Amino acid sequence: MENKRLKANTTNVVSFVPNGDYYYNIALKAIDRDEMDKAYKFIKRAADLSPDDAHVLLQYGILEMELQNFEHAYELIHTAYSLEPNEAEIIFMLAEVSGCIGHIADAQKYAARYLEMEPNGAYIEDASEILEFVDYVGEEIDDMDEFEGAKHVAQEKARRHMEQGDFQAAIEMLEQMIEEYPDLWNAYNNLALAYFYIGDAEQARALLYKVLRENTGNLHAMCNLTVFAYYERNTEELENLLSILKKIQPFEWDNRYKLGATLALIGQYEEAYKWLRSMSKKGYEGDPGFYFWLAQSAYFTGHEAVANDSWKRLIQLDPTKEGMEPWKSNEGTIFGDSAENHREFIIRQLSDEHESSRLFGLFLLKRSAFKQEIVAHPTILDVEKFSGLEKLCLAYALEYDFNKNSNEEKHFLRFMEVAELITETNESISLEVAQILSTWFALGEIAFQQGYAFKNSAALAAAVEYSYNIALEKKVTKKTIAGKYGISTATLTKYSDELYEFIPADFE
C-alpha cells in the first residue's frame, strides 16, 4: 500500500495533556518520517485513549493492513465506518480491507460506493482496480450485508478478549452473539473455551455437546473436547477422541489449521506436522499462531530446517517472539538461553506456595512464548485466589495499562522496573540471574506490602545483585556492581541498608 493513504489531518489541535489527539498527531509525524514502528506504537496508544474516534481507528487499521494483520484491520476500519458511515476515505479503506480477508462482495459494494461519492477522489484508480478484479473473478458472489460485517467484527473482538485473557468480557460478547445468531457454531465453540478457561467445565461441555447434536461432526467442537480431556488428564476420553481425529481428512483451511494446532498442543507432533506442513506447502499464509504450531511440531519431529524457517516467518509477523523458540528450553543449560523459555520452570513458579515465587513466575510469563498457553490453561492461574499484588503482576504480564496517579500502582511499576533492570543489565535470565530475581521478589513483596516507594530502581537492582553475591561469598566489590548499574558506591551502600529491613525471617 502506498504511503499516500497514511495522511495527516492538520485540523487536530494537540492538547498539552497527552490524550488521543496528542498521540494521533505524533503517529502521523512518525508516518511522515517513515518511522513505522513508532507510528504503530503511538497510534495504538491513541486508539486506547480515543476508542470512538473514527479517524484514529482508520489510521490504526491502515497500519495494521501494512503489517498484513488484516483481520484486526477489518475490525478497526469497520468500527470506524460504524462511527462515520458517510466518510469517503473510510468507505474506500473498508473496500480494500474487505478484499484482503476474502469478503469480495463487500469489496465490490464499498468500492462502487466510493466512486459514486468521490468521482475525482484520491483513490479512484485503486477503487476501479477492485471492481476490475471482481469482474475478472467473474463468480456469483452473495452479498455480505451490514449485519454480517458487524457479526464478523464482534467475533474478532471476542477472540481478541480471549487472547488477552479477558474471558469474562469474551463470554458477555459471545452470549449476546448466540442469542442473536442461534446457529453461529463458531461462537458456541469459542464460548465453550471461555467457560472452560474460567473453570466452568460443565457449562463448557454442555455447549460443545449442543453443537455436536445440532451440527453433527463439527470438527472445532471435537477438537475443543480433546483439549479439555488433555487438560483434565482424562486419558480414556482423550484416547477415544484422538482415534476419531486421526481418521478425519479435512479439506477446508480453517479445519486443517484447527486440527493441526490441537494435535500440536497435546503433543501429537507427527500428525500435527502432517496437516500444518501440507498447508504451508500449498501456499497458506498463516497468522503468528499457525507458524508457532508449525515450528513446534516441525522441531519435535526432526524437521529443524522447517522449524527455523517457520519461526522466522513468525518473527516477521510478531517481532516480540524473537529468541523465544519453545525448543530452546531443551538446549544448553537448565534454562537454554533464558528462564522465560523454560515452560516447566515458569509453571513451577506459578504453582509455588510462596507468593514471591508466583510473582516471579508472572514476571517471566510477560516475556514468555508460552504466555498465551499458560494464561488459557484452566488450572494453572486461579485468579479468584490471587492476592491484590498477584493481580497487579498478572495485569503487568498481560501488558494492561496502569493508573500512574495511583500511589499503589506507581509503586508497583517501580517494583517491576527493578526486575526489568536486573534482566536488561544481565542481558538474559540465566540460572544465576533467576536466583537474583527470586531474591528480589522475596524482598520486594515485603517492601511493597509495607508501602515502600522503590524510588531509585538502579540502586535497588544493584543492591540486590551485590547482596546476592556477598551471601554466596563471591569475590565482588561494591565499585564493580555500582559501575555496572551506573550509580555511586555510597548510593549502593545506602540502598543495601534499606533492603536489609525487608529480609524475610527464613532468609536470615
Secondary structure, DSSP 8 states (H G I E B T S, - for coil): --GGGS---TT----SS--HHHHHHHHHHHHHTT-HHHHHHHHHHHHHH-TT-HHHHHHHHHHHHHTT-HHHHHHHHHHHHHH-TT-HHHHHHHHHHHHHTT-HHHHHHHHHHHHHH-TT-TTHHHHHHHHHHHHHH--------HHHHHHHHHHHHHHHHHHTT-HHHHHHHHHHHHHH-TT-HHHHHHHHHHHHHTT-HHHHHHHHHHHHHHSTT-HHHHHHHHHHHHHTT-HHHHHHHHHHHTT----SHHHHHHHHHHHHHTT-HHHHHHHHHHHHHTT----HHHHHHHHHHHHTTT-HHHHHHHHHHHHHH-GGGTT--GGGGGSSSTTTT-GGG-HHHHHHHHT-SSHHHHHHHHHHHHT-TTHHHHHH-TTT--GGG--HHHHHHHHHHTT----TTSHHHHHHHHHHHHHHHHHHHHSS--HHHHHHHHHHHHHHHHHHHTT-----HHHHHHHHHHHHHHHTT----HHHHHHHHT--HHHHHHHHHHHHTT--GGG-
